[in-house]
């Protein structure tokens, strides 16, 4: 799969086949992509908490915010929840400021997930303190982002923005998720 296709297929999926098992080896392979992603000053401060266990996943799920633009939607229903998570942690014993390192690592892992036929969502809306306590994550680690992963069961379409230029995503009556994208001409600033 070429890079253009890989990036275009890397959408934020929020509904999954919860019975599809993402094995631990796959999760480790995704972390290996983050392992070789750049970090500031090559400090490598990121650590990763992996779960494909339904019991642990049940503890993670209620601490996540799913789609700010879908005001009446509280996240995927049972049976459509992620079957795996990667929690990206910052190791405070290494450094206290992670810059954009976790974003780079997350994108590397998401592209790897797409290549493996999976989908996911990078989540930053997290009840961090409560989740850290529920999972028993040591205080030396700061929860930065969570990747919700699985086999998508929804269609996500990108499309040009409408005449108003609105970029708010939405779901239609068939539960197809629409994501308006600005044109390339709008993104490039010319001198």
Buried (B, 14 or more C-beta within 10 A) or exposed (E): EEEEEBEEBBBBBBBBBBEBBBEEEBBEBBBEBBBEBEBBEEBBBBBBBBBBBEEBBEBBBEBBEBBEEBEEEEBBEEEBBBBBBBBBBBBBEBBEEBEEBBBBBBBBBBBBBBBEEBBBBBBBEBBBEEBBEBBEBEEEBBBBBBBBBBBBBBBBEEEEBEEEEEEEBEBEEEEEBBBBEEEEEEEEEEE
